[in-house]
């Protein structure tokens, strides 16, 4: 049996514009109050009211008026749909302010219907939203019941017994015939459900009868499978003007939490975040945060973002934060050593990320191997995170540290000297020849050691009959 939860966000038009503003807010559309938040409702302001009357009711209180933004409402529902995808893959948007969630397959996973309802309220609250909820066997019934307050015991009753006492005015937005039947003397939904379908169809039309069948569950609504967007986008209105970057912490954490949920649900990962900090009059600051390891945690992304913000102060105040992530890749499981020691020691990748975000990407480079025979040409410097050359490590008998140019070695008979110490050859030779089409190079490389135990990489130039120092082992 299907089980639907309706999340009816009656204050969506106000909350999506100012999720965290404490003052009273009224959203205006067509010279009328369309929606008010809880603070404005306490002042007596109601939807449908004239703005002048609303201002008079508010008196000296700071009642703010904002124009309705349907695009912001759509973006808010899109973001909430991605969040709700973590509860069930079967969901869809209903009307302009509702989400319908089919949870029959999720109840066992999350510990029951009540646990899912708690997750819904907690998830909405931490994102700055509130919703009235209805639970029923059909989505239409869940929407109707979201307008009344039901106890946990009432939700276990028969659906007809729950719907019958409801006033018809609650269903007026679904079909005009509900208002017509109310004017004819019918007051409750049960009186309509008890009428013969044939007579009701002749009077109200076939589509009205089909609507009642969907309401009662006599005809099951097709279950919709939600398809999350191919890229992540979310926004966080601060509710006030901010220039001090320390005040951005809650917004950054909330957006990174949403991103973490999205990546986990889609089994994806990313190496690049694109932040936008928006203010009045079109002011915007763009900020890119990169990581060398796509598997880093939300806390590490937060730390890297704060480091980048330290290098890019705002010129003006900002009121909105956006997070966009379009470069996504398939997630790979993270493996670690079986005997890894616990502690705060950073990995090399974490250290590189901290340095590149604090000093700038151009200040940190990595070494990459190239397809070349001569050692001085086989390693090149490249920006961290760049693609192209394949990273690699030198061979076992080659040092990582090469001199800028090979230095000639002193010879004492058949003995080699460097820095005043005698060198002893302990491994080799390894012959490397290249450049035959030009001047040509032929070298025999050896590992040498001095009396102090330091190891060096030397070679004998076969054509010139000379010895050179080329690298040092750590």
Buried (B, 14 or more C-beta within 10 A) or exposed (E): EBBBBBBBBBBBBBBBBBBBBEBBBBBBBEEEBBBBBEBBBEBBBBBEBEBEEBBEBBEEBEBBBBEBBEEBBEBBBBBBBBBBBBBBBBBBBBEEBBBBBBBBEBBEEBEEBEEBBEBBBEBBEBBBBBBBBBBBBBBBBBBBBBBBEBEEEEBEEEBBEBBBEBBBEBBBEBBEBBBBBBEEEBBBBBEBBEBEBEEBBEBBBEEBBBBBBBBBBEEEBEBBEBEBEEEBBBBBBBBEEBEEBEEBEEBBBBBBBBBBBBBEBBEBBBBBBBBBBBBEEEBEBEBEBBBBBBBBEBEBBBBBBBBBBEEEEBEEBBBBBBBBBEEBEEBEEEEEEEEEEEEEEEEEBBEBBBBBBBEEBEEBBBBBBEEEEEBEEBBEEBBBBEEEBEEEEBEEBBBEEBBEEBEEBEEEEEEBBBEEBEBEEEBBBBEBEBEEEEEEBBBBBBBBBBEEEBBBBBBBBBEEEEBBBBBBBE
